[in-house]
Amino acid sequence: MSASRGEGLRRTEEEITQEKAAALGRAGERLEAALDETRNVAAKLLAARDAAERERLAGEYGAARARAFDARMALVIQREALGLRRHATVDQQFPEPPSTPYASG
C-alpha cells in the first residue's frame, strides 16, 4: 500500500471514529431532552388542580415517558454498536422516569 493510500485510509478511519462519537453524543442529547420533557410534564401534573387537566397531563406524561424510554434504548443501541456493553453509567446518569410522577415524590 502506498503512503498516500495509507494516509487516506487513516483519515477515513479517523472521520468514522469522529462520526461515531458525534452520533453517541447526539443520542445522549436526545435522551436528556426527552427526560427534561418528562420532568416538566410531571411537574405540571403534580401541580394540576382540575381533574380533566390531570387526566390530560397524565396521558401527556405517559407519552413523554415512552419517548424517553425510546431515546434511552437508542442510546444503549448506539453504545453497543461501539462495543460498549456495560450500561451502568447510563442507568446512573439517565435514570428511567417512574411509571407515574406520584411514585417519585
C-alpha positions as CSV (number, residue, x, y, z in Angstrom):
1,M,0.0,0.0,0.0
2,S,1.4,3.4,-0.9
3,A,2.0,6.1,1.7
4,S,-0.7,8.3,0.3
5,R,-3.2,5.5,0.2
6,G,-2.3,4.6,3.8
7,E,-2.8,8.2,4.8
8,G,-6.1,8.3,3.1
9,L,-7.2,5.2,4.9
10,R,-6.1,6.6,8.2
11,R,-8.0,9.9,7.6
12,T,-11.1,7.9,6.7
13,E,-10.9,5.8,9.8
14,E,-10.4,8.9,11.9
15,E,-13.5,10.5,10.3
16,I,-15.6,7.4,11.0
17,T,-14.4,7.4,14.7
18,Q,-15.3,11.1,15.0
19,E,-18.8,10.5,13.5
20,K,-19.4,7.5,15.8
21,A,-18.6,9.8,18.8
22,A,-20.8,12.6,17.5
23,A,-23.7,10.2,16.9
24,L,-23.3,8.9,20.5
25,G,-23.3,12.5,21.8
26,R,-26.5,13.3,19.8
27,A,-28.2,10.2,21.2
28,G,-27.3,11.4,24.7
29,E,-28.6,14.8,24.0
30,R,-31.9,13.4,22.7
31,L,-32.3,11.4,25.9
32,E,-31.5,14.4,28.1
33,A,-34.2,16.4,26.2
34,A,-36.7,13.6,26.5
35,L,-36.1,13.3,30.2
36,D,-36.4,17.1,30.7
37,E,-39.7,17.0,28.9
38,T,-40.9,14.1,31.1
39,R,-39.9,16.1,34.3
40,N,-41.6,19.2,33.0
41,V,-44.9,17.4,32.3
42,A,-44.6,15.6,35.7
43,A,-44.3,19.0,37.5
44,K,-47.3,20.3,35.7
45,L,-49.3,17.1,36.5
46,L,-48.4,17.3,40.2
47,A,-49.4,21.0,40.3
48,A,-52.7,20.5,38.4
49,R,-55.9,21.1,40.4
50,D,-58.5,20.3,37.8
51,A,-59.4,16.6,37.3
52,A,-59.7,17.0,33.5
53,E,-56.3,18.7,33.4
54,R,-54.7,16.0,35.5
55,E,-56.2,13.4,33.2
56,R,-54.8,15.2,30.1
57,L,-51.4,15.6,31.7
58,A,-51.3,12.0,32.8
59,G,-51.7,11.0,29.2
60,E,-49.0,13.5,28.2
61,Y,-46.7,12.2,30.9
62,G,-47.1,8.6,29.6
63,A,-46.3,9.7,26.1
64,A,-43.3,11.7,27.3
65,R,-42.1,8.8,29.3
66,A,-42.4,6.5,26.3
67,R,-40.3,8.9,24.2
68,A,-37.7,9.0,27.0
69,F,-37.6,5.2,27.0
70,D,-37.2,5.1,23.2
71,A,-34.4,7.7,23.4
72,R,-32.7,5.6,26.2
73,M,-32.9,2.5,24.1
74,A,-31.4,4.4,21.1
75,L,-28.5,5.5,23.3
76,V,-27.9,1.9,24.5
77,I,-28.0,0.6,21.0
78,Q,-25.6,3.2,19.8
79,R,-23.3,2.3,22.7
80,E,-23.5,-1.4,21.9
81,A,-22.7,-0.6,18.2
82,L,-19.5,1.0,19.5
83,G,-18.6,-2.1,21.6
84,L,-19.7,-0.6,24.9
85,R,-21.6,-3.4,26.6
86,R,-21.9,-2.2,30.2
87,H,-24.6,0.4,30.7
88,A,-24.4,1.1,34.5
89,T,-23.3,4.6,33.6
90,V,-26.4,5.2,31.5
91,D,-28.5,3.8,34.4
92,Q,-26.9,6.3,36.8
93,Q,-26.8,9.3,34.6
94,F,-30.1,8.8,32.9
95,P,-32.5,7.0,35.4
96,E,-35.7,5.8,33.9
97,P,-38.7,8.0,34.8
98,P,-41.2,6.4,37.2
99,S,-44.4,5.0,35.7
100,T,-46.2,7.8,37.4
101,P,-44.8,11.0,38.8
102,Y,-46.5,10.3,42.1
103,A,-44.1,7.4,42.6
104,S,-41.1,9.8,42.6
105,G,-42.3,12.2,45.3
